[in-house]
Amino acid sequence: MDWRRAKSILIFAFLCLNLILAYQLWEDRFSPAASDQEAADLEADTRKLLESKSIRVIPEIPRETPKLPIINVSLREEFRNPQVTRLSQPIRYISMLNRSTLKEIENKSGLRHFDAYRLDTSYGRKDVFLFHQIYRDLPMFDVTIQLFSENGEITGYKQTYVEVKSGVEAADKSGQRIISAYAAVRSLAENYLPEGAVITDIRLGYHGQLYDSEEQSFVPNWRITLSNREPYYVHAFTGAVETTVQP
C-alpha cells in the first residue's frame, strides 16, 4: 500500500471537510437568507408569546436593525443641576406640532438650541411637553426640555443640553449591529411584563445617566413604554433590561 499517497488523500479530504464546515458556519451567521429566516422565526415566536400572555402592542414593532456607535457626551456647565425657569410672560399655544408655535416659544422663552430637540409625542402628561435632544436623528432620552403649561399657556421650562464629543464618529463610523425590537419585546414579555400588559410605544434612541463628570457614554437602547407610562430600556447591544419611573 502506498502510505504516502494515502496520507495525501486523507489530508486533502480533511481540508475539504474544513472548507465545507467553514462555509456552513459563514452561511449560518452571515447569509441574508439565514438572517431573514431567523428574523421571521423570532417575529413568529414573539407574537405567540405575546398572545399567550394577552400582552397588547399598540404600535407597529420596528424591524430595522442598524449599526450604531456608542457616543461620548459632555454636559454643558450652564445646564448642570437644571432648575425650572418661570416665564415672566406666558406663551399661548394651540399645538406643539405647529412650526410657528415652536418658533414663537423659541423666540420668547429664552430656550437655547431649541431646534436640536424633538417632541416626544408618546409622553402622556397633559401639563408637560417633553422634548429630547436629537443625535443622528435619534433621541437622547435623558437630555430633555420640559415645557410646563397651564390653561393653554407655556408658563416655564426646564432644560438639559449636551455636546457630543468631536471625533466619536471618526473613531467608529459604522458602529455595531443592534438587536431587533422583536428581541427586546420578547425579553420583556418573558421576564418582566405581567399578563395583560399594554405596550404603547417602542422607540430607538440613546440612553445614559447624566453626571457632573466631564465626559460620559450614551448607548443605543430600545425604549419600550407601557400604558402606565413606565418605560423599560433595553440595551440594544446586550439585551440587558433597565426599568425606571418616567419623570
N, C-alpha and C positions, 0 to 999 in steps of 0.2 A: 504493500500500500504506500502511495506517495504522500507521506505525512506533511511535507512542505506545501503540497498543493491543497491538501485537506485543511491545513491551518489557514491558508489564504482564503479559502472558500468560507470558513467559519468567521473570519474577521470581516469579510465583505458582507456576510449575512447579518452580523451584529450591527455593522454600520448602517445597513439599510433599515434594520429594525429601529435603531435610534432616530434615524431621519423620519420614519413614519410616526413614531411616538412624539417627536418634537413638533411635527406638522399638526398632529391631532391636538396637542396642547395649545399651540398657537391658534388653531381654529376655534377651540372652546373658549379661549379668552378674548380673541380679537376679531373673530369673524362677525361681520354685520348680521348674518343670518342667525348665528348663535345668540348674539346680543338681543336681537329682535325677539327671538323665541323666549329668552329669559325674561325680557320685559313683559311680554304677553302673559307668561305664566305668573309673574309677580302680580300683575294687574288683576288677573282672574282670582288668584288666591286671596288678595287683599279684599276684593269685593265680596267673596264668600265669607271671610272673617267678619267684615262689617255687617253683613246681613245676619250672621249667626248671633251677633250681639246687639242687633237692632240699632246700630250706630248710623245716623244720617249724616251725609256730607252734602251740604247745600251747594258750594261752588264746584266747578269742574276741577278735577285733580290735574295739576300741570304735568306734562310729560317731558319737558326739556331737562337735560342733564348737562349743562355747560361746564367748561373748565373755568374755575375761578381761583384767584390768588387769595392768600391771607394778606390783609393790609395793615400797615402800621400808621397810627394816627397820633396827633398831639392835641391836647385840649388847650385852646387859647386861654391865656391868663385872665382876660376880662370876662370869660364865660365860666370860670370855676365858681362853685358854690352859687349857682344862679338863684335869684330871688324874683318874686312876682313884681313886675313893673306895672303900676296903675297908670292908665292914660288920663291926662287932665281933661281931654275932650273925647268921650266915647265915639266910636265909629259905627254908624248904622250900616247894616249889610242885608242883602237879600239871599245870596247863595255863595258858598265858598268855592263853588265850581265856576263862578263867573270871573273872567280875567280882569275886568275893570274893578271888581270888588277887591281882588287880591292886590292890584296895583295901588288902589286907594289906601288899603291897610299898610302896604309897604311905605308909602309916601308920608302917611300921617302918624304912624305908630312909633317910628324910630327903630324898627327892627333892622338888623344888619344881615346881609347875604340872603334875603328872603327868597330870592329866585333860585337858591340852591336847595330848597326844600319842596316836598310834595305832600299834599294832603293824604292822610290815611283814612280812606272812606269807610273802613271797617270798624273804626273806633266808635263805640256805642254811646258815649255821653252826649247829652243834648247841650250842656252848658260849657263844654270844652271841645275845641277843634284841635286835632293833633296833626302836626306836620313832621316828617322825617327828612333829615339831610340826605341827599342822594349822592351816590358814588357809582359811576358806570351804569347809570340807570337803575340801580338797586338801592333800596332804602337802608340806611344805617339805623336800626331800630332804637338804639339808645341815645341818639343825637336828635333832639327834638325842639320844636317850638310848640308851646301850648297857648292857644288863644282862648281867653275866658270871655264868656258872653252872658249878658243879662238883658232880657226884654228886646231881643233883636239888635243888640249893640255889642261891639267888642269893647270891653272895659279894661283889659290888661293882658299881659303876656309873660311867659317865662321861656328863656331860650338857652340852649347849649349849642356850641359850634366847634368842630374840629378841623384840623388841616391834615389831609393825607400826606404823609411824608414823601418828599420827592425821591425818585429812584426806585420806588417799590415796583412800578410797572416794568421798568427796565430790567430789574432783577428777576422778575418772574412774569413774563408776558402771557404765557399760556395758562399757568396755574394747574390745578388738579381737578380731575373729573369728580363732580359731586354725586351723591346718591340721589335716587329719584324721589319725588314727593310720595309716590306709592310706597316706597320702602319706609319713609318717615311715618306715614299714616299707619302702616301695618305695625310698626314698632310700638306706636302709641296705643293702638287698638288692642294689641296683645298684652301689654304690660301696665298701661296707665288708665285707659278710658273705661268708665263704667258702662254697663248696658244702658242703651237708650240715649247716650251722649249725642250732641248735635255739633258738628264742625261747621263753623260759619265762614271761616277764611283760611286760606293756605297761601303763604307768600314767601318768596325767596328774598333774602337780604343779608345784611351783616349784623353780627351781634357780638357784644363785648362789654365789659364793665368799664365805666369811666372813673379813673382815679386821678389824683393830682400829679402822678408821675409824668415825666417829660414825654414818654412815648409808650404806647400800648397797642396791642394787636386786636383786630376785629376779624372774626372768622365767618365764612358763609354759613348760614343757618336757614332751615325751613321754620318759619313761624306758623304754628297751627293754632287757631283761636277757636274756643268753644262758645256756645250760646250764652254762657255766664260771663263772657269777656275774659276768661282766664286763658292766657297764651302759654303754649308749650314751645320751647325752642329745641329743635333737633339739629345737632351738629351735622353739617352737610358733607363732611368727610368721614366721620367715625360712626355717626348714628346715635351718639350719646344724647340723652334727653335731659333738658332742664325745664323746670316749671317755675313760674313766678307770678305774682299778682300784678296786674297792669296798673300803672299809676292813675 
